[in-house]
Amino acid sequence: MRPSAPALPPDLARRRDLIAGCGGRFCTVTFLKKDGSLRTMQVQPAALRLREKGERALPHARRAAATRAARHPHLLPVWDVRARAPRSVDLRTVRRIAADGRVHRFGLPDPL
């Protein structure tokens, strides 16, 4: 049985859509890390799908991705361009998204 992801609140869904909407283009995301420090990361959302997700992924990897999305809908997996590695962004702590020549700013994050 495939787990179903709960619906995100509208503000988090908007953040997810802004980042995911970049596709193969680059965008910059600034967010608070778990330790409280501010991090700015350049991401390319579509690059992660080519490496780990999609139909080319192994069956166990597809199941793991579906389970993770269902259990942690506020975490968005992205491809960190500078580190050349997959990373997760907590949508609840995103402060700024720069994409398509526009900068989107968000207030203080919700308490974790």
C-alpha positions in Angstrom: 0.0 0.0 0.0 1.3 3.4 -1.0 1.2 6.1 1.8 -0.7 9.2 0.9 0.8 12.6 1.6 -1.3 15.0 3.7 -2.1 18.3 2.2 0.3 21.1 2.9 -0.9 24.4 4.3 -1.2 27.0 1.5 1.9 29.0 2.5 4.1 25.8 2.4 2.5 24.7 -0.8 3.3 28.0 -2.4 7.0 27.7 -1.3 7.1 24.2 -2.7 5.6 25.3 -6.0 8.0 28.2 -6.3 11.0 25.9 -5.9 9.7 23.0 -7.9 8.5 25.4 -10.7 12.1 26.2 -11.5 12.4 22.8 -13.1 15.8 22.6 -14.8 16.6 26.3 -14.1 18.5 27.4 -11.0 17.0 29.0 -7.9 18.4 30.2 -4.6 16.8 29.2 -1.4 17.6 30.7 2.0 16.3 28.8 5.1 17.1 28.1 8.7 18.9 24.9 9.4 18.1 22.6 12.3 20.9 24.1 14.3 19.4 27.6 13.9 22.0 28.9 11.4 20.9 30.6 8.1 21.8 28.8 4.9 21.6 29.9 1.3 21.7 27.1 -1.2 21.6 27.2 -5.0 19.3 24.4 -6.2 18.2 22.8 -9.5 15.0 20.9 -8.7 14.8 18.8 -11.9 18.4 17.5 -11.5 17.4 15.4 -8.5 14.7 13.5 -10.4 17.3 12.5 -13.0 19.6 11.1 -10.4 17.4 9.4 -7.8 13.7 9.5 -8.7 11.4 8.6 -11.5 11.0 5.4 -13.5 14.7 4.7 -13.7 15.0 4.4 -9.9 15.1 1.0 -8.3 11.8 -0.2 -6.9 13.0 0.1 -3.3 14.2 3.7 -3.9 10.8 4.6 -5.4 9.0 3.2 -2.3 11.4 5.0 0.0 10.8 8.3 -1.7 7.0 7.8 -1.5 7.2 6.9 2.2 9.4 9.9 3.0 7.1 12.3 1.1 4.1 10.9 3.1 5.8 11.1 6.5 7.5 14.4 6.0 5.5 16.6 3.6 7.2 19.7 4.8 10.7 18.5 3.6 11.5 19.1 0.0 14.3 17.1 -1.6 16.4 19.2 -3.9 19.8 19.0 -5.7 22.4 21.3 -4.2 24.4 22.6 -7.2 27.5 23.6 -5.2 27.8 20.4 -3.2 26.7 18.2 -6.1 24.5 16.2 -3.7 20.9 15.8 -2.7 19.7 17.9 0.3 16.4 18.5 2.0 14.9 21.9 2.6 12.4 22.3 5.4 9.6 24.4 3.8 8.6 25.7 7.3 11.9 27.6 7.7 12.3 29.0 4.2 13.0 32.8 4.4 13.7 33.7 0.8 13.4 32.2 -2.7 15.0 33.8 -5.7 13.7 32.4 -8.9 13.1 33.6 -12.5 14.4 37.0 -11.7 12.1 37.5 -8.7 12.7 37.4 -5.0 10.0 36.0 -2.7 10.4 36.8 1.0 8.7 35.0 3.8 8.3 35.9 7.5 9.6 34.1 10.5 9.2 30.3 10.4 6.5 28.5 12.3 7.7 26.9 15.5 9.1 23.4 14.9 
